[in-house]
């Protein structure tokens, strides 16, 4: 069946896209745990390596199970090509290494994952790539930061953990006016809730570790875009440098994609109810969740997302000590910095996900000591509220 067209709905693509059954006629997608492949002849081997004949060569860059995942995720995001990587950070690194050169410039949102800031500042910058940081929601700041040598605009939306929302279509237009690429980390929404390519973005980044897996089992990442930037550029870096997704992990992520839409709707429903509960709680100063009408980008989120996601944050009085008391007095919630799990997780961003940032960088990003982040899972919402109330009390 042909799934490379617009005839099929999202949920059908999530279950079916990319699979080509083998001679065994299996119903489920197979796992191919092999490092290499056997050729029919020396001539065929030469043709494969030269690129004259399509087919498997070596599992660092050609594996049937990984390929199914890549084709399925590309279909869900509306992209031409996808390159699967060993982690979400490897996806960002691969994109930078493939598409940037010494002398280039990145304009990035300040509201990005702490490890991404470290990657840009400590490992990308020494190669001669300059990085400027701006407020995610300040369009004029983006405009002013762009230089003649700017190559990429990079952002996460919604941001982690403060759930700020960027206007993707407007930033895409700005990027293209200056001959730049817009790269969007779509980790918190996934294509089930938001499709940045349809809004004008050039490349979408994923940490498949999060909601695509959905049960905290495997680590992986992906880059989605067109055939030139991703199918040739990023793929070429992966082929040579090898930040490769394993076949087993790809198979797990395929199973995650099958239920992605259902899970993201359930996460969003639970998160909205918890955000409303927290907003009314006397011990909470502020709640950050785009599903709340009080959120400054609530209307924009409703326009470009089909749901508000499962991540929220809130602030309590008393700084780190008070935040840690809230976290430590819960009984059921998992104290872990991961997110996207069916189990609700809770963490203190200032000392975990953003702990490697300087105090000045934290202040600029709005990561205060009293901030607590929750990735709302699929448990009974009343149980989540009750457990959190222990900490808030």
N, C-alpha and C positions, 0 to 999 in steps of 0.2 A: 504494500500500500504506500502511496505517495503522501508524505506528511510535510513536504516542502512547499506548501501553498496555504492560502488563507481560508480554505474550506473548513478546517477543523477548529473546534473550540479549544480554549486553554486547557481544560481538564482532560480532554482527549489527547492533546499533545503531551501533557504531563505523564500520561500512562503509556502512550504508544510510540511517540516520535523517536526516530533514530535506530530502532531495532530492525535488523535484517537477520532472519532466522538462518541457522546453519543447516547442513545436510541432516542433522539429527532432529530437526523440526521441534526444537524446544519451545515451550510457551514462555517461561521466564527468561530474562536476559542471562546469558552465560558469563562466567568469569574466566578470563584467559590468563592464568598465572604463568606466563612464559616470558623469558628475556629476549628470545630471538625466534626467527622463523626460517623455515626451509624453503629453498627456491627450486623450481623445476629444472633449472639449468644455470650454467654460469652466465649465459646471455641474459636470462631473466634477472638474475642478481644484479648485473651491471645496469640493466634498464631501470630497476627499482632505485638503486643508489643514485643514478643520474637524474631521476625524476621523469624519465620518459614513459614509465608505466606505473600506474597507481598500485598501491598494495602495502602490506606490512613489511617493515625492514628490521626494526629493533624497538623494544618496548619503551625505551626512553622517550620516543616521540611517535610511535605508532602501536596502539594496542586496541583491539576491537571493543573491549568493555569500556575503556576510557572514551573511545570514539562515540559510542552510543550516548554516554553522558554528555559529551560536548555537543552533539547534534540536537539532543533533547533540550538542553538549556538554551542553546542558540534559538531554537524554535520558540521557546517560551518568552525570550527577551525580544524576539523579532529581529535577531541579528543574522548576518550571513555566516559568520565563523565564530567558533569558541575554542579557546585553548585552556585545558584543565591543568592546574598546577598543584604542587604539594601542599600549599597553604594559601590563605588569603594574602598574607604578606608576600609570598612568592609571586602572587599574581600582580601585586603593585610593583615589586622589584622588576619582574619580567617586562612589564609595560614601560617602565622608565628606561631600562637598559636597551630595549629594542627601539625606542622611538626618540631618545634624547642623545645629544652629543655635547661635548665640552663647549661652553659658551652659551648654551640654551638656558632658558629661564622658566621656572614654574611659578604660577600664582596659585596658592592653596588656601582653602578655608582654614582658619585657626581651629575650627570645631571638628577635628579629625582624631582618629584613634591615636593614642599616645605613641604606640610603636611606629606608626607611619611618620610622625614628627621626627622620631629618632632616626628612622631610615633616611628621610630627606636630609636632615642636618648632619648626621654623622657618617653616612655611607654614600649618599648620592652627591652631596655638595663637594666632597674632595675630588670628584671626577670633573669638576669645573662647571657644574650645573647649579645656578643660583636659585634660591627659593624665597619668595615673599609670602607673608601670611596676612590675610584680611578677614574681616567679619563675614561670616557666611551670608548674612541677610542684607549687607550694605552694598547695593549695586554700584554706587559711585566709587566705593573703595576698590572694588574689582576693576572698574574702568581705569582708575588712576594708577593701579599697580601694573597694568600691562605695558610692556616695553616692546621695542622692535624685535628683540630676541626671544620674546615669550613664545613658548611652544605648547604648554599645557596649562589648562585650568583644572584644578583637582578639588573635589569636594565629596562629602558624605551628606546625604539627605534622606530621612531625618538624621541629624547628628547624634553621636553617642558621647555623653549620656543626656545632654540637655534637649534633645529632640527638636532642635531648630530646623526649619524647612526652607530650602532654597527654591527659587523659581527657576526650574531647569530650562524651560523654553527661553526665558529672557537671557540667562547666562549662555545658552547655546548660541543665540543670536549674537551676543557680545563677542564670544570666542571666535565665531566665524567671520565677523567683521574685521578681526585682527589676524586672520589666518592662523588661529590657534585651534587646538583640539580640546573638547570638553570631556573630561573623564569623571564618571560618577560612580562612587561606591554605593551599591544598592543593597548592602547587607541587611539593613533593618527591615526593609519592605519586601525584598525579593520580587521577581516578576509577577507574583500573585497579586501584589498590591500596587506596584508601580513599574512602568516600563520607560526608563529614561531615553532609550534610543528613539522611541516614538515621539518624544518631546524635543528631539534635536541633538541629544548627546551623541558623541562619536564612539565612546568606549564605556562599557559597564564592567565594574570590578565586583567580584563576589568572594566572600569567605564562605565556602560551602560547609565549613565546620559548624556554622550557626543554623539558621532555619532550614537550609536545604537538606541537611542531615535531619535535624529536628529532634534527635534523641541523644546528642552528645557522644557519639560513638567514634567518629573519624575526623581527621584534619585534612582539609583540602581547599582549593581556591579555583577561580576561573576568570578569564578575560573574554568578553564578548564584544564583537564589533563587525566591521566589514572584512572582506576577503583580503584587501591590501594591508590595512593596519594590523589586523589580528591574524588572519589566515596566512600571511607572509611574514610580516614584521615580528610579531610576538612569537609565532610558531617557530620562526628561524632561531630566535634566542633560546627557546625551550629545547629545540633539537640539539643545539650545541652545548648549552650550559646545563641542561638536565634537571630543572626543578619540577620533577615529574610526579603526577598523581599515580598512585598504585591502582592496579585493576580491582583489588578488593574494595578499596575506598570508593572507587567510581561506582561499583555495583551497589554499595550501601547508599550512595547519594542518589542513584537511580530510584531506589525504593523510596527514598525521602521525597523525591519529586512527585511521585504518584499521589501523595496525600498533602502536598504543599498548600494547595488552595484551601482545603478544609481546615488545616491546622492554622494557617494565617488568619482566617476568619475567626476561629475560636480564640487564638491569642489576642486578637484585637478586641473581641467582646469582653474577655476577662480583664484586659488592661484598662479599658474604659471604665468598667465598674470599679476597679481598684483606684483609679485616678480620682473618680468622683468621691469615693470614700475618704481618700487622703485629703482632698481639697476641703472637705468639711471637718477635718480632724483638728482639734485645738492644739495638738503638739506639732503640727506641720505648718511651716511658714509659707512654703510655695511648692507647687507641683508643676512639673514639666511634662506635658503630654499633649500632642497636637489634636487629640480628639476632644479636649476640653475647649469650651467656647472662650475661656479666659486666655488660651494660648494665642500669642501674637500672630502666628501664621496658621491659625485654625482654618480660615477660609481657603487659603492657598493649598493646604494639605488636602482639603476636601475636593479641590479641583483636580489635582494631579495624582492623587492616590485613591484607590478604591477601598482603603481601610487605613486605620491609624497605627497599626503595628502593636507589638507586644512589649516594647521597652518604655519605661517611664523613670523619672527621677524626682526626688523631693528633698527639701532642705529642712533641717531641724535646728533649733537654737542650741548653742553650746559647743559648736565646732566638732572636731574629731572625736572627742570623748563621748559626746552625746550620740553621734552617728554610730560609733562602735557599740554603744549600749543597745541601740535599736537593733543592730545586726545580731549581736551576741545573745540577745534574749528571745530571738525566734527559735522555735523548736523544729519546724518542718522545712522551712525554706533552706535551700542549699547555699552555703557561703562559698561562692566561687565566682571568678571573674568572667567565666564563659556566659554566653547567652544563646537563645534560640532553641533551648531544650524544652522537652515536654514538662520537665520539672522546673518550678519557679526558682530563680537564682537571685541572690542579693549580694551586693558588694559596695565597697567604699572607693569610688573612683580615684580620689586624691592620693591614695596609698597603694592602688593596684593598677588598674588599666592606664592611669595617667601618672603613676608614681615616679617614672623616670624623667618627667618634665621638671624644669626648674620652677621655683616659686613664681617667678615672673610669667613664665609660660602658662602655668596653671591659672594665674589671675587673669591673664588675657583671654584664656579659653573659658572662663567662668567656672572652673572646677574648684569649688570652695570646700573647706574642711567639713562642713555640716551636710554635705551632699551625699545622698544614698541613691544607688541605682537598683532598680528591680527589673528583671526580664520575666514577665508574667507567663507562667506555664499553663498547663491544661488541667490542673487540679480543680476541685470544686472551689468556686470563687469565695464562698463563705468561709471555707477552711483557710484560704489564703489571708483573708481579712482578719480572721481570728488569730492566726499565728503572728501576723504583723502587729496586731494590737498589743500583744505581749511585749514587744519591743518598744512600742510607742508609749506604753504605760509605765 
